[in-house]
Amino acid sequence: MVGRRADAIGIGLAGLMGAAGVMLAAAGAHVTSGVGLDTAANMLLFHASAVLALVALLDRSLVWRPLGLLAAFALVLGASLFAGDLACRAFAQTRLFPMAAPIGGTILIGGWLVLALAAVLPAGRR
């Protein structure tokens, strides 16, 4: 039951990331172009797709679940921080908080590395 609940949360968060990505892309095209909203939109849309794929990998037990869940959380958090900081800069002319985008990017890199590790652990650890 806990596994299915975590998967549902991952899918829901990916849906929210996708919706936010589309909204930022529209804002970049129609409201405030040239201020990083395209980058923010892409970051959310690409990683929303990655989170959905990761949930599918978890469901098929193709990655070690504890690290796979950590990787999914890192992708959601990292993309949200990165995109949130760019959106704050565009709409409010302020940062989300100091170093939010670089911290988000670093978390994303870490999430991808954790996913790689989750995939290569011995089968007995899955």
N, C-alpha and C positions, 0 to 999 in steps of 0.2 A: 504493500500500500504506500509506503514512504517513497519508493522508487517512482511509482506512477504519479504521485503528487509532485515530486521534484520535476518530472518530465513535463507535467502540465504547467507548472510555474515557468519553466524554460520556454515552452511554446508561447505562453501568454506574454512573457517579456519580449520575445522575438517579435510578436505581433505589435506590441507597443513601439518597439524600436523601428519596425518597418513603417508604421503610421507616422511616427515623428520624422523619419527620413523623407517620406514623401512630402510632408508639410514643409520641411526645410528646403527641399528642392523647389517646391512651388514658390516659397517666399524668395528664394534666390533668383528665380526667373521673373517674378512679377513685382516684388516689393523692394528688396534691398540687394541688388546684384553686386558682385565684386568684393564681398566682405567675408568670404570663407564659408558661406552657407552651403555651397555645392560640396565642399570638402566634408562639412559636418553631415550633410545628407548621405553622401557616399559611405562615410564611416559607419553610420547607423544601418543603412541598407545592406551593405556587404556583410556586416557582422550579425545582423538579424538572420540572414540566410545561413551563415556559419553556425549559429546557435541551433537553428532548426536541424541542420545536418548532424550536429553533435548529439542532439536528443535522439535522432534516429540511430546513430552509432551506439549510444548507450542502450537503447532498446534492444539492439541486436547483440549486445555484449561484445562489441568489437573493440572497445577501449575499457580500461579498468575504471569502474564506476566512480570511486572516490575522486580520482584525479580528473576524470571526465567532467564530473560536476563542478569541480574547482575551476577547470578550464572554461566551462560555460559561464560560470559566475564572473570570471575575470574578463571574458569577452563582453558581457553585458555592462559591467562596471566601467571597464576601460573605454569602450565606445561611448558610453553615456557621459563620462567626464570629458572626453576629448570633444565630442560634438556639443555638449552643454556649454563648454567654455567658448567655443567659436560662436555659438548662438548668442550667448550673453554679450560678447564683444560686438556682434552685429546689431542687436536690438537695444541693448542698454548701455553700450559704450563702456562696459566694465568687464572685468574678468569674473568667472564663477568663483574662483579663489586663486591666489598666486600659485602658479605652476600647475594648474588643473589639466591643461592640455598635455604637457609633457608627462605628467604622472599618469594620465589616462593612456597615452601611447605606450609608456613603459609597462603598464598593466596588461595592455593588449599583447605586447611582445611576450610577456611572461605567460599569458594564457595560451598562446600558440605553442610555446615551448612545453608547457604542462601537457597540452593535448598530444604532442609528439611523444612525450614520455609515457603517457597513458596508453598509447598504442603499441609500444614496444616492450612493455613489462611482460614477464613470463606468463604463460597461459594460466598457471596456478594462482596468479595474483588477480585474475579477472573475475 
